């Protein structure tokens, strides 16, 4: 790394210094050279493999020709020893044999060279590709993108969140503060006529990873007093296919949406019928069972799949192997006529999921957070699904009362952000 020693000037009660940031600028020339080298190596290896394939096809034919010529030369050698056959004939046959033997030698050497390349260069190519991927991620993270973010919904405000309040709600979850993982919030469907003031809490009761029940409070007053709750059980135990895995849930209309147990599926529990429907998330190698959890400072166990809601509807946030562990955003919707969950569209971002401590959606924009210290998180990244633009220059603080963040979710009705903070329930007001 590099360091600078910079003298500051005292202005009012502040120490002001100017830092030269050019020394940390991204080595784009080196990056492009490495990228060109990778492409050249891939082309050379492909060409060499084609030559080996052709040589392997010719090899039996050459062997047959050599055997045939050797057999033909044996009687000619006897005649040549007695001067009964011309030396020219023998020489021509010998040259033909020598050329074939040379071809065989070349083929054998080429085959051995390629085998050696395949065993050594394959590893080298993988290493170069990993370095290139790292450089590419750095390039993307160093980009400065204009903030032309916008929503695609009548209730959305143009632009990003500009500020987040201090906590407007702070209380211990109604179960026990030892239940450090879960999620909570207010019913989030804007146009729903069903229990608009319902507050809910879902805690993970098995190893802070799995759960099968949640509580509902019909009024804010009941929620704050932890009184008059209704308990709902959406799975027969914490280890069946319809139980919840990880701190990911949202109450949207008449359904609780969550990540299904040990799967790449999103489940919906219907509060009226008690039916559970599910849909598989798109992508190759969707992470679950602690493959791609939120992990900026301390990993939150099994937080691979995150279900969110905003003004535009429902979302699933996760990572895939095909996207190199970077965040994937999928739009979900509930078809009431066919009673099915569907995925309408998917976006791949360049944000490595394990480089974030949590995330939430607002007006179709993904916001990601990172750990600052035991009493503060920071919103540092945004991705707009309407434009495909990213911004990693945000610095919006989120005060907290404990170290770990199990879940974050946004409610479009009151524009509040809900945090499950190691057993504590915190809410913030978002400003645009």
C-alpha positions, 0 to 999 in steps of 0.5 A: 500500500501507499501512505501520504503525510499531509500538513493541515491548516487550521480553519475555525475549529477544524483541521483542513488538509488536501490529499492527493488521490491520484496515487490511488487511481485505478491502474486501467492500463495494467487492467487492459493489458492483463485482459488482452493477455487473457484473451490472447492466451485463450485464443492460443490454447484453443488453436493448440487444442485444435492442432492436437485434435487433428494430429491425434486423428492423423497419428494412426494413419502415419503409423500404418504408413511407416510400417508399410514402408519399413516392410517395403524397404527390407527386400530392397536392402538385400538387393542394394547390398548386392548392387542389384537395385538402384541407390536412388530408389532406396534413397527416395524410399528412405526419405519418405520414411524419414519424413513420416518419422519426423511427422510422428516425432512432431506429433508426439512432442506436440501432444506432450506439450499440450498435455503439459499446458493443459495441466499447468496453464489451466491453473494459470488461466484460472488465476489470471481470470480471478485477478482480472475479475478482481480488477474488473470489480475494482474498476466498477467500484471506482466509477463515478456515476451521475445520480439520475435515479428514478422510480417507476411507480406513482408513489415514488419520489425522484432521486435517492434517499438523502437522509435517515433519522435517528431511531424513532422506535427502539424496543426489545423484541417481544420474545426475548432479547436472546433471540438475536436473529429475525425480522419485523415491520409493518404490513407493507402493501400500499393498496391493501385493504387488509389490516393496514396498521398490522405490525409483525415480528418473526424470530428465528428460534432454532440456532438463530437460523430457522423458524416456523411462527410469527406474531401479529399486532393489529395496532401500533399501541398493541405492538409497543405494549407487546399485548393482544398478539396473534400467533401464526404457524406457517410450518409444522416444525423448523426443519420442514420444507415450508419453514423459514431459513435466515432472517428474511421475511416481509408481511405484504397484504395477506401473505407472509413472504420468506426464504424457504428452508434449505432451498433456492425458493421463496415461500408465501404463507397465506394468512387466510387459508394457511396455504404455502406457495413457492417459486424458485429463484432464477440463476445458476447456483443460487446461494442458500444454506450459508453460501452467500450470506451478508458478511461485511464484518461478521457474517449473519448465518444463512442470510443468503436470500433477502425478501423485500417490499417497496412502492413497486411491490415485492423483491428477492435479493440474493447472489449466484455462482454465475454472477460470481457471488455478486448481488442479484435482484429479482422482481416478484409478484403474486397472481391472485387469480392463479394463486402463484408466485412469479418472477417477472424480471431479474437484474445482476449487479456488481456488488459482491454480496459478502461485502455488504452487511445488509440491504433493502429496496426503495422505489425499485432502488437497491440500497446496501449497508456496511458495518462502521462500528458497534453503534453505526451502520452506513448505507454506501451503495445503490443500484437503480433497476429502472436505469441500471445505474450504480452509485457507491458514493453514498454515506448515510449513517444508521445508528444502532444499539447493538453490533449485529444487523440481522435484517433491514426492510423498508415500508412504503406506506410510512417510508420507515426502515426497520432493523432487527438489531441483535434482538432489538427492534429499531425503526428510522424515517427515510427522507428524500 
